[in-house]
Amino acid sequence: MSPTFWTPSEVARLENIPLRSIQSMCQRGEIYPATKVGGMWIIAKAYVIERPARLDPVTKMPIKRNKGRPVGSRDKKPMGRKKKNYRKARKKV
C-alpha cells in the first residue's frame, strides 16, 4: 500500500484485534477515516477508533459489560436430563 494508508491486517496487528473485527468496525464507521477501494478497506495512518458507548434507555448512563458468568448463575444447578434407572423399570419374571 502507499505510505499514507494501512490495510486492515496491519491495523489488526498493531491494535492486537482480530482482522474480522477491524473489517466490521470499518463497515460500521467506528474507524475513521476508512474507505473501501476495489473491495478492500484502506485506513489512513492517522486513524481514530471510536466505539460508541452503549447507553441505558432509562438513565442514559453507559452500560457496564459483565465479564464471565451472569449474576446468580453459580447458585443454580445445571439443567440436564434425568437418568432413568432401567433396572427398576424392568419387570422381573
All heavy atoms as an XYZ file, in Angstrom:
750
protein
N       0.846     -1.180      0.000
C       0.000      0.000      0.000
C       0.890      1.243      0.000
O       2.079      1.183      0.244
C      -0.897      0.034      1.236
C      -1.951     -1.032      1.379
S      -3.347     -1.169      0.246
C      -3.628      0.340     -0.486
N       0.250      2.344     -0.211
C       1.011      3.596     -0.187
C       1.398      3.929      1.252
O       0.789      3.436      2.188
C       0.163      4.712     -0.805
O      -0.948      4.979      0.007
N       2.406      4.756      1.443
C       2.886      5.023      2.792
C       1.895      5.788      3.672
O       2.092      5.868      4.869
C       4.164      5.844      2.563
C       4.087      6.342      1.177
C       3.202      5.406      0.424
N       0.819      6.356      3.102
C      -0.131      7.092      3.925
C      -1.314      6.245      4.376
O      -2.148      6.725      5.130
C      -0.664      8.330      3.172
O      -1.273      7.894      1.966
C       0.458      9.303      2.883
N      -1.395      5.010      3.900
C      -2.520      4.143      4.253
C      -2.040      2.811      4.793
O      -0.937      2.358      4.482
C      -3.405      3.886      3.021
C      -4.117      5.110      2.547
C      -3.658      5.809      1.445
C      -5.248      5.557      3.202
C      -4.311      6.933      1.002
C      -5.906      6.685      2.761
C      -5.439      7.382      1.662
N      -2.882      2.177      5.609
C      -2.643      0.830      6.114
C      -3.772     -0.075      5.695
O      -4.889      0.374      5.451
C      -2.565      0.825      7.644
C      -1.238      1.221      8.170
C      -0.036      1.099      7.569
C      -0.983      1.810      9.443
N       0.959      1.564      8.389
C       0.402      2.003      9.539
C      -1.774      2.179     10.508
C       0.997      2.547     10.655
C      -1.185      2.727     11.622
C       0.198      2.910     11.695
N      -3.483     -1.349      5.617
C      -4.517     -2.346      5.360
C      -5.124     -2.762      6.699
O      -4.520     -2.556      7.755
C      -3.926     -3.579      4.660
O      -2.971     -4.178      5.529
C      -3.280     -3.218      3.337
N      -6.311     -3.365      6.681
C      -6.901     -3.832      7.938
C      -6.031     -4.860      8.672
O      -5.997     -4.870      9.901
C      -8.226     -4.457      7.493
C      -8.573     -3.729      6.253
C      -7.261     -3.453      5.580
N      -5.288     -5.674      7.934
C      -4.431     -6.660      8.602
C      -3.292     -5.976      9.353
O      -2.902     -6.422     10.436
C      -3.879     -7.666      7.588
O      -3.135     -7.006      6.596
N      -2.770     -4.884      8.801
C      -1.717     -4.143      9.502
C      -2.260     -3.467     10.759
O      -1.620     -3.482     11.812
C      -1.101     -3.095      8.566
C      -0.321     -3.700      7.424
C       0.074     -2.681      6.375
O      -0.604     -1.652      6.233
O       1.089     -2.937      5.691
N      -3.462     -2.894     10.659
C      -4.076     -2.256     11.831
C      -4.414     -3.312     12.885
O      -4.228     -3.083     14.084
C      -5.333     -1.460     11.418
C      -6.065     -0.916     12.631
C      -4.947     -0.328     10.481
N      -4.875     -4.485     12.440
C      -5.195     -5.559     13.384
C      -3.950     -5.990     14.145
O      -4.014     -6.241     15.363
C      -5.803     -6.745     12.632
N      -2.844     -6.071     13.467
C      -1.589     -6.454     14.120
C      -1.139     -5.372     15.107
O      -0.714     -5.659     16.220
C      -0.508     -6.696     13.068
C       0.755     -7.297     13.627
C       1.758     -7.737     12.566
N       1.484     -7.334     11.206
C       2.020     -6.267     10.603
N       2.842     -5.488     11.253
N       1.732     -5.986      9.356
N      -1.273     -4.104     14.724
C      -0.870     -3.003     15.603
C      -1.755     -2.892     16.845
O      -1.268     -2.651     17.946
C      -0.914     -1.676     14.838
C       0.172     -1.456     13.804
C      -0.138     -0.214     12.994
C       1.514     -1.335     14.483
N      -3.054     -3.055     16.667
C      -4.004     -2.876     17.772
C      -4.261     -4.164     18.546
O      -4.970     -4.130     19.549
C      -5.337     -2.337     17.231
C      -5.235     -0.962     16.616
C      -4.993      0.125     17.636
O      -5.355     -0.059     18.814
O      -4.431      1.161     17.263
N      -3.748     -5.284     18.056
C      -3.963     -6.589     18.680
C      -5.458     -6.921     18.749
O      -5.989     -7.305     19.784
C      -3.326     -6.646     20.079
C      -3.138     -8.063     20.542
O      -3.163     -8.996     19.746
N      -2.947     -8.233     21.826
N      -6.124     -6.731     17.610
C      -7.556     -7.002     17.447
C      -7.684     -7.931     16.248
O      -6.944     -7.787     15.276
C      -8.332     -5.689     17.182
C      -8.188     -4.737     18.369
C      -9.797     -5.957     16.921
C      -8.822     -3.381     18.142
N      -8.614     -8.888     16.266
C      -8.785     -9.777     15.111
C      -9.115     -9.006     13.826
O      -9.774     -7.963     13.870
C      -9.951    -10.689     15.507
C      -9.989    -10.626     16.990
C      -9.486     -9.270     17.374
N      -8.655     -9.543     12.716
C      -8.844     -8.903     11.412
C     -10.319     -8.698     11.108
O     -10.730     -7.632     10.651
C      -8.186     -9.748     10.317
C      -8.453     -9.322      8.885
C      -7.896     -7.928      8.635
C      -7.863    -10.314      7.915
N     -11.134     -9.704     11.373
C     -12.569     -9.599     11.078
C     -13.215     -8.482     11.899
O     -14.118     -7.793     11.426
C     -13.265    -10.937     11.341
C     -14.713    -10.952     10.958
C     -14.887    -10.785      9.453
N     -16.281    -10.607      9.158
C     -16.794     -9.575      8.497
N     -16.012     -8.651      8.021
N     -18.070     -9.472      8.298
N     -12.751     -8.273     13.122
C     -13.282     -7.182     13.949
C     -12.931     -5.831     13.342
O     -13.760     -4.914     13.329
C     -12.732     -7.269     15.364
O     -13.147     -8.445     15.986
N     -11.718     -5.700     12.841
C     -11.310     -4.446     12.193
C     -12.179     -4.179     10.965
O     -12.641     -3.064     10.751
C      -9.811     -4.485     11.808
C      -8.931     -4.564     13.048
C      -9.430     -3.288     10.942
C      -8.934     -3.318     13.898
N     -12.427     -5.220     10.166
C     -13.259     -5.059      8.981
C     -14.686     -4.658      9.357
O     -15.294     -3.795      8.720
C     -13.262     -6.349      8.164
C     -11.928     -6.651      7.535
C     -11.853     -8.052      6.954
O     -12.654     -8.921      7.290
N     -10.874     -8.261      6.086
N     -15.221     -5.263     10.406
C     -16.569     -4.918     10.858
C     -16.625     -3.491     11.389
O     -17.599     -2.769     11.158
C     -17.025     -5.883     11.955
O     -17.102     -7.187     11.467
N     -15.568     -3.082     12.099
C     -15.516     -1.723     12.629
C     -15.442     -0.704     11.496
O     -16.040      0.378     11.584
C     -14.329     -1.576     13.574
C     -14.492     -2.348     14.868
S     -12.982     -2.507     15.815
C     -12.773     -0.855     16.409
N     -14.737     -1.043     10.420
C     -14.690     -0.158      9.249
C     -16.079     -0.031      8.630
O     -16.513      1.062      8.270
C     -13.714     -0.693      8.205
S     -11.989     -0.560      8.660
N     -16.777     -1.144      8.541
C     -18.101     -1.146      7.938
C     -19.095     -0.350      8.784
O     -19.946      0.356      8.243
C     -18.590     -2.586      7.770
C     -19.864     -2.712      6.988
C     -20.230     -4.152      6.745
O     -19.677     -5.061      7.352
N     -21.176     -4.380      5.864
N     -18.980     -0.428     10.109
C     -19.880      0.306     10.994
C     -19.488      1.768     11.154
O     -20.224      2.549     11.740
C     -19.904     -0.351     12.378
C     -20.605     -1.683     12.417
C     -20.793     -2.156     13.841
N     -19.547     -2.244     14.571
C     -18.882     -3.373     14.813
N     -19.354     -4.516     14.373
N     -17.759     -3.373     15.507
N     -18.315      2.140     10.675
C     -17.869      3.520     10.768
C     -17.168      3.847     12.070
O     -17.026      5.010     12.425
N     -16.709      2.829     12.794
C     -16.029      3.049     14.068
C     -14.556      3.403     13.880
O     -13.932      3.906     14.803
C     -16.163      1.816     14.963
C     -17.588      1.547     15.384
C     -17.735      0.296     16.213
O     -16.719     -0.259     16.664
O     -18.869     -0.129     16.407
N     -14.001      3.113     12.714
C     -12.627      3.518     12.403
C     -12.722      4.621     11.366
O     -13.319      4.456     10.307
C     -11.791      2.340     11.872
C     -11.657      1.270     12.935
C     -10.429      2.821     11.424
C     -10.830      0.083     12.522
N     -12.133      5.766     11.710
C     -12.224      6.918     10.828
C     -10.826      7.440     10.535
O     -10.019      7.527     11.470
C     -13.053      8.020     11.492
C     -13.144      9.262     10.670
C     -14.043      9.343      9.631
C     -12.293     10.330     10.912
C     -14.124     10.483      8.850
C     -12.360     11.474     10.139
C     -13.275     11.542      9.112
O     -13.339     12.657      8.337
N     -10.452      7.790      9.367
C     -11.122      7.569      8.088
C     -10.757      6.215      7.487
O      -9.586      5.852      7.468
C     -10.593      8.700      7.220
C      -9.231      8.986      7.761
C      -9.293      8.651      9.231
N     -11.744      5.489      7.063
C     -11.546      4.212      6.373
C     -12.402      4.237      5.107
O     -13.552      4.677      5.135
C     -11.957      3.059      7.263
N     -11.836      3.790      4.018
C     -12.518      3.817      2.727
C     -12.359      2.464      2.062
O     -11.305      1.835      2.161
C     -11.904      4.903      1.818
O     -11.841      6.129      2.533
C     -12.714      5.095      0.565
N     -13.405      2.036      1.383
C     -13.332      0.783      0.647
C     -12.986      1.094     -0.811
O     -13.710      1.802     -1.487
C     -14.652      0.037      0.740
C     -14.542     -1.415      0.425
C     -15.785     -2.151      0.858
C     -15.526     -3.633      0.833
N     -16.701     -4.377      1.244
N     -11.862      0.552     -1.266
C     -11.391      0.783     -2.631
C     -11.194     -0.570     -3.295
O     -10.382     -1.376     -2.830
C     -10.060      1.580     -2.636
C      -9.536      1.733     -4.047
C     -10.245      2.925     -1.982
N     -11.947     -0.815     -4.354
C     -11.799     -2.064     -5.099
C     -12.070     -3.300     -4.252
O     -11.418     -4.318     -4.427
N     -13.005     -3.211     -3.327
C     -13.346     -4.358     -2.485
C     -12.418     -4.551     -1.302
O     -12.527     -5.544     -0.583
N     -11.510     -3.594     -1.059
C     -10.568     -3.715      0.052
C     -10.574     -2.431      0.870
O     -10.592     -1.333      0.307
C      -9.168     -3.968     -0.495
C      -8.133     -4.222      0.529
S      -6.617     -4.722     -0.290
C      -5.451     -3.813      0.668
N     -10.591     -2.566      2.179
C     -10.572     -1.397      3.047
C      -9.162     -0.819      3.108
O      -8.191     -1.557      3.199
C     -11.009     -1.769      4.458
C     -12.464     -2.030      4.582
C     -13.071     -3.245      4.629
C     -13.508     -1.058      4.663
N     -14.424     -3.082      4.738
C     -14.717     -1.747      4.756
C     -13.524      0.325      4.656
C     -15.942     -1.098      4.848
C     -14.747      0.974      4.748
C     -15.940      0.262      4.844
N      -9.066      0.511      3.059
C      -7.804      1.182      3.332
C      -8.054      2.167      4.473
O      -9.100      2.802      4.543
C      -7.219      1.895      2.096
C      -8.185      2.923      1.520
C      -6.805      0.893      1.049
C      -7.576      3.787      0.443
N      -7.098      2.236      5.377
C      -7.242      3.038      6.584
C      -6.076      4.025      6.627
O      -4.915      3.633      6.457
C      -7.232      2.135      7.830
C      -8.364      1.109      7.729
C      -7.353      2.952      9.103
C      -8.264     -0.028      8.698
N      -6.377      5.300      6.856
C      -5.333      6.328      6.911
C      -4.424      6.078      8.110
O      -4.831      5.509      9.116
C      -5.962      7.708      7.005
N      -3.175      6.503      7.982
C      -2.208      6.308      9.073
C      -2.655      7.020     10.345
O      -2.399      6.548     11.444
C      -0.832      6.837      8.663
C      -0.165      6.009      7.615
C       0.885      5.157      8.210
C       1.619      4.419      7.092
N       2.584      3.506      7.600
N      -3.326      8.155     10.211
C      -3.803      8.905     11.375
C      -5.252      8.514     11.673
O      -6.137      9.344     11.757
C      -3.694     10.392     11.111
N      -5.487      7.211     11.858
C      -6.854      6.737     12.086
C      -7.260      6.918     13.552
O      -6.432      7.049     14.440
C      -6.999      5.269     11.684
C      -6.219      4.300     12.536
C      -6.789      3.729     13.665
C      -4.919      3.955     12.216
C      -6.082      2.838     14.444
C      -4.199      3.080     12.986
C      -4.788      2.515     14.099
O      -4.091      1.646     14.879
N      -8.569      6.916     13.766
C      -9.139      7.030     15.108
C     -10.174      5.918     15.257
O     -11.008      5.733     14.375
C      -9.832      8.404     15.306
C     -10.493      8.481     16.665
C      -8.837      9.525     15.124
N     -10.093      5.191     16.359
C     -11.095      4.166     16.646
C     -12.080      4.756     17.644
O     -11.704      5.144     18.748
C     -10.460      2.889     17.217
C      -9.529      2.251     16.185
C     -11.532      1.895     17.639
C      -8.832      1.009     16.657
N     -13.337      4.846     17.233
C     -14.393      5.362     18.097
C     -15.414      4.260     18.311
O     -16.077      3.845     17.373
C     -15.072      6.570     17.454
C     -14.167      7.754     17.272
C     -14.872      8.911     16.589
O     -16.066      8.788     16.285
O     -14.210      9.918     16.358
N     -15.535      3.827     19.539
C     -16.555      2.834     19.862
C     -17.657      3.534     20.636
O     -17.429      4.040     21.730
C     -15.959      1.704     20.696
C     -14.980      0.883     19.897
C     -14.587     -0.330     20.648
N     -13.676     -1.122     19.838
C     -13.152     -2.249     20.230
N     -13.411     -2.723     21.422
N     -12.345     -2.921     19.448
N     -18.854      3.561     20.063
C     -19.940      4.247     20.757
C     -20.309      3.515     22.046
O     -20.319      2.292     22.102
C     -21.094      4.211     19.750
C     -20.767      3.092     18.826
C     -19.278      2.984     18.802
N     -20.577      4.286     23.087
C     -20.949      3.699     24.371
C     -22.393      3.201     24.301
O     -23.253      3.847     23.709
C     -20.821      4.732     25.480
N     -22.623      2.039     24.904
C     -23.987      1.524     24.999
C     -24.658      2.229     26.167
O     -24.175      2.195     27.287
C     -23.963      0.018     25.221
C     -23.406     -0.733     24.041
C     -23.270     -2.210     24.305
N     -24.433     -2.749     24.955
C     -24.408     -3.824     25.736
N     -23.287     -4.445     25.967
N     -25.507     -4.270     26.295
N     -25.791      2.883     25.909
C     -26.466      3.653     26.935
C     -27.750      2.960     27.381
O     -28.471      2.384     26.562
C     -26.802      5.049     26.423
C     -25.622      5.912     25.990
C     -26.128      7.244     25.463
C     -24.654      6.117     27.135
N     -28.026      3.057     28.671
C     -29.280      2.563     29.227
C     -30.387      3.506     28.753
O     -30.271      4.724     28.898
C     -29.199      2.561     30.750
C     -30.418      1.942     31.404
O     -31.368      1.580     30.687
O     -30.410      1.823     32.644
N     -31.479      2.984     28.168
C     -32.506      3.870     27.633
C     -33.215      4.708     28.699
O     -33.735      5.774     28.400
C     -33.487      2.918     26.938
C     -33.171      1.571     27.438
C     -31.761      1.593     27.916
N     -33.228      4.257     29.953
C     -33.919      4.991     31.005
C     -33.017      6.048     31.635
O     -33.359      7.220     31.707
C     -34.441      4.014     32.088
C     -35.086      4.764     33.229
C     -35.407      3.023     31.474
N     -31.823      5.628     32.083
C     -30.947      6.541     32.807
C     -29.988      7.296     31.904
O     -29.364      8.250     32.349
C     -30.129      5.764     33.847
O     -29.314      4.808     33.169
C     -31.028      5.068     34.845
N     -29.842      6.875     30.651
C     -28.909      7.474     29.694
C     -27.457      7.402     30.167
O     -26.631      8.216     29.797
C     -29.276      8.933     29.400
C     -30.678      9.135     28.910
C     -30.923      8.462     27.591
C     -32.327      8.786     27.097
N     -32.857      7.818     26.203
N     -27.156      6.422     31.021
C     -25.803      6.204     31.517
C     -25.187      5.030     30.765
O     -25.908      4.127     30.323
C     -25.816      5.904     33.015
C     -26.361      7.041     33.866
S     -25.302      8.472     33.865
C     -23.902      7.833     34.716
N     -23.851      4.990     30.611
C     -23.217      3.857     29.931
C     -23.470      2.548     30.677
O     -23.470      2.504     31.906
C     -21.735      4.202     29.948
C     -21.676      5.661     30.161
C     -22.891      6.027     30.956
N     -23.700      1.490     29.912
C     -23.927      0.164     30.475
C     -22.584     -0.526     30.607
O     -21.811     -0.586     29.649
C     -24.855     -0.669     29.579
C     -26.230      0.002     29.485
C     -24.983     -2.088     30.096
C     -27.154     -0.656     28.491
N     -22.293     -1.047     31.797
C     -21.054     -1.782     32.004
C     -21.262     -3.209     31.520
O     -22.292     -3.825     31.763
C     -20.670     -1.779     33.476
C     -20.310     -0.412     33.989
C     -19.873     -0.480     35.429
C     -19.512      0.903     35.941
N     -19.121      0.863     37.354
N     -20.257     -3.728     30.856
C     -20.338     -5.100     30.357
C     -19.925     -6.062     31.448
O     -18.931     -5.852     32.141
C     -19.432     -5.274     29.155
C     -19.868     -4.434     27.992
C     -18.978     -4.669     26.821
N     -19.406     -3.803     25.723
C     -18.916     -3.890     24.524
N     -17.997     -4.745     24.243
N     -19.350     -3.075     23.582
N     -20.711     -7.131     31.605
C     -20.370     -8.167     32.578
C     -19.316     -9.077     31.984
O     -19.336     -9.385     30.802
C     -21.593     -8.999     32.937
C     -22.611     -8.200     33.707
O     -22.276     -7.203     34.321
N     -23.849     -8.622     33.676
N     -18.400     -9.494     32.815
C     -17.389    -10.442     32.374
C     -17.640    -11.749     33.094
O     -17.866    -11.775     34.293
C     -15.989     -9.931     32.685
C     -15.629     -8.698     31.886
C     -14.224     -8.269     32.164
C     -13.890     -7.032     31.348
N     -12.534     -6.565     31.608
N     -17.582    -12.833     32.375
C     -17.764    -14.139     32.996
C     -19.224    -14.531     33.072
O     -20.018    -14.195     32.207
N     -19.568    -15.217     34.147
C     -20.922    -15.733     34.303
C     -21.904    -14.626     34.663
O     -21.540    -13.653     35.297
C     -20.946    -16.758     35.437
C     -20.169    -17.983     35.170
C     -20.284    -18.873     36.364
N     -19.828    -20.201     36.043
C     -20.058    -21.246     36.803
N     -20.716    -21.118     37.925
N     -19.615    -22.421     36.457
N     -23.180    -14.838     34.306
C     -24.203    -13.903     34.740
C     -24.364    -13.943     36.262
O     -24.069    -14.952     36.901
C     -25.472    -14.400     34.063
C     -25.027    -15.324     33.003
C     -23.682    -15.827     33.398
N     -24.839    -12.867     36.828
C     -25.003    -12.788     38.275
C     -26.014    -13.832     38.728
O     -27.080    -13.975     38.150
C     -25.487    -11.374     38.678
C     -25.726    -11.300     40.165
C     -24.478    -10.350     38.237
N     -25.683    -14.583     39.763
C     -26.590    -15.585     40.314
C     -26.529    -16.928     39.633
O     -27.242    -17.849     40.004
N     -25.699    -17.092     38.629
C     -25.678    -18.362     37.901
C     -24.972    -19.456     38.695
O     -25.176    -20.625     38.437
C     -25.004    -18.192     36.547
O     -23.649    -17.878     36.725
N     -24.149    -19.084     39.655
C     -23.447    -20.096     40.438
C     -24.365    -20.790     41.428
O     -24.083    -21.877     41.879
C     -22.282    -19.463     41.180
C     -21.219    -18.959     40.244
C     -20.055    -18.384     40.977
N     -19.114    -17.840     40.008
C     -18.273    -16.885     40.251
N     -18.218    -16.355     41.447
N     -17.463    -16.440     39.329
N     -25.456    -20.117     41.787
C     -26.375    -20.684     42.765
C     -27.239    -21.788     42.169
O     -27.711    -22.663     42.875
C     -27.283    -19.599     43.329
C     -26.488    -18.484     43.980
O     -25.296    -18.713     44.281
O     -27.038    -17.402     44.176
N     -27.464    -21.745     40.885
C     -28.387    -22.679     40.253
C     -27.664    -23.930     39.800
O     -26.531    -23.893     39.363
C     -29.058    -22.015     39.060
C     -29.872    -20.808     39.454
C     -30.444    -20.136     38.239
C     -31.184    -18.877     38.654
N     -31.650    -18.126     37.506
N     -28.355    -25.044     39.890
C     -27.801    -26.299     39.405
C     -27.986    -26.369     37.900
O     -28.979    -25.875     37.369
C     -28.512    -27.476     40.066
C     -28.255    -27.570     41.559
C     -28.959    -28.767     42.130
C     -28.721    -28.840     43.629
N     -29.454    -29.955     44.233
N     -27.066    -26.983     37.202
C     -27.234    -27.092     35.752
C     -28.411    -27.988     35.417
O     -28.656    -28.997     36.075
C     -25.921    -27.715     35.287
C     -25.333    -28.343     36.482
C     -25.832    -27.583     37.667
N     -29.157    -27.571     34.409
C     -30.315    -28.361     33.998
C     -29.836    -29.469     33.064
O     -29.095    -29.225     32.135
C     -31.336    -27.485     33.289
C     -31.946    -26.438     34.202
S     -33.157    -25.438     33.364
C     -34.381    -26.655     32.959
N     -30.250    -30.647     33.324
C     -29.850    -31.763     32.486
C     -30.954    -32.797     32.439
O     -31.986    -32.677     33.091
N     -30.740    -33.815     31.646
C     -31.735    -34.880     31.565
C     -31.659    -35.741     32.801
O     -30.576    -36.016     33.317
C     -31.464    -35.742     30.337
C     -31.743    -35.020     29.063
C     -31.442    -35.840     27.851
N     -31.571    -37.271     28.081
C     -31.287    -38.201     27.183
N     -30.860    -37.848     26.022
N     -31.417    -39.467     27.452
N     -32.809    -36.188     33.255
C     -32.831    -37.110     34.378
C     -32.529    -38.505     33.847
O     -33.062    -38.928     32.829
C     -34.192    -37.098     35.059
C     -34.486    -35.806     35.766
C     -35.795    -35.900     36.495
C     -36.071    -34.613     37.245
N     -37.350    -34.678     37.960
N     -31.673    -39.192     34.539
C     -31.325    -40.536     34.121
C     -32.358    -41.511     34.670
O     -32.746    -41.439     35.829
C     -29.942    -40.917     34.639
C     -28.840    -40.083     34.045
C     -27.500    -40.511     34.571
C     -26.396    -39.644     33.996
N     -25.089    -40.030     34.521
N     -32.786    -42.393     33.809
C     -33.742    -43.401     34.243
C     -32.975    -44.592     34.791
O     -31.923    -44.961     34.303
C     -34.606    -43.861     33.069
C     -35.552    -42.798     32.580
C     -36.430    -43.362     31.500
C     -37.420    -42.314     31.017
N     -38.294    -42.850     29.966
N     -33.522    -45.157     35.816
C     -32.942    -46.365     36.366
C     -33.630    -47.539     35.680
O     -34.740    -47.910     36.031
C     -33.145    -46.405     37.891
C     -32.336    -47.520     38.521
O     -31.848    -48.410     37.824
N     -32.213    -47.471     39.818
N     -32.964    -48.114     34.688
C     -33.578    -49.166     33.905
C     -33.717    -50.467     34.671
O     -34.544    -51.294     34.354
C     -32.766    -49.387     32.612
C     -32.934    -48.243     31.653
C     -31.939    -47.295     31.489
C     -34.103    -48.091     30.922
C     -32.093    -46.242     30.619
C     -34.267    -47.033     30.050
C     -33.268    -46.117     29.903
O     -33.429    -45.066     29.046
N     -32.942    -50.659     35.692
C     -33.071    -51.888     36.464
C     -34.387    -51.920     37.231
O     -35.016    -52.934     37.348
C     -31.904    -52.034     37.444
C     -30.608    -52.311     36.719
C     -29.535    -52.625     37.699
N     -28.298    -52.865     36.970
C     -27.295    -53.525     37.455
N     -27.340    -53.986     38.676
N     -26.219    -53.716     36.731
N     -34.783    -50.760     37.756
C     -36.048    -50.709     38.471
C     -37.222    -50.807     37.504
O     -38.244    -51.360     37.841
C     -36.151    -49.417     39.271
C     -35.268    -49.386     40.483
C     -35.518    -48.128     41.272
C     -34.650    -48.083     42.522
N     -34.848    -46.856     43.277
N     -37.072    -50.250     36.323
C     -38.166    -50.237     35.355
C     -38.382    -51.604     34.746
O     -39.502    -51.925     34.337
C     -37.867    -49.232     34.267
N     -37.368    -52.465     34.724
C     -37.503    -53.783     34.117
C     -38.264    -54.703     35.076
O     -37.971    -54.769     36.260
C     -36.114    -54.361     33.847
C     -36.147    -55.603     33.022
C     -34.781    -56.068     32.595
N     -33.686    -55.476     33.376
C     -32.549    -56.096     33.624
N     -32.362    -57.305     33.171
N     -31.598    -55.520     34.294
N     -39.273    -55.352     34.564
C     -40.077    -56.252     35.392
C     -39.384    -57.588     35.535
O     -38.833    -58.123     34.582
C     -41.454    -56.451     34.782
C     -42.287    -55.189     34.769
C     -43.632    -55.481     34.198
C     -44.465    -54.203     34.158
N     -45.764    -54.436     33.576
N     -39.432    -58.094     36.735
C     -38.839    -59.421     36.964
C     -39.899    -60.473     36.628
O     -41.027    -60.386     37.029
C     -38.406    -59.565     38.400
C     -37.242    -58.643     38.744
C     -36.790    -58.867     40.136
C     -35.617    -57.946     40.449
N     -35.128    -58.119     41.804
N     -39.458    -61.476     35.930
C     -40.380    -62.533     35.510
C     -40.223    -63.739     36.389
O     -39.281    -64.116     36.914
C     -40.152    -62.918     34.043
C     -41.097    -63.997     33.619
C     -40.266    -61.685     33.185
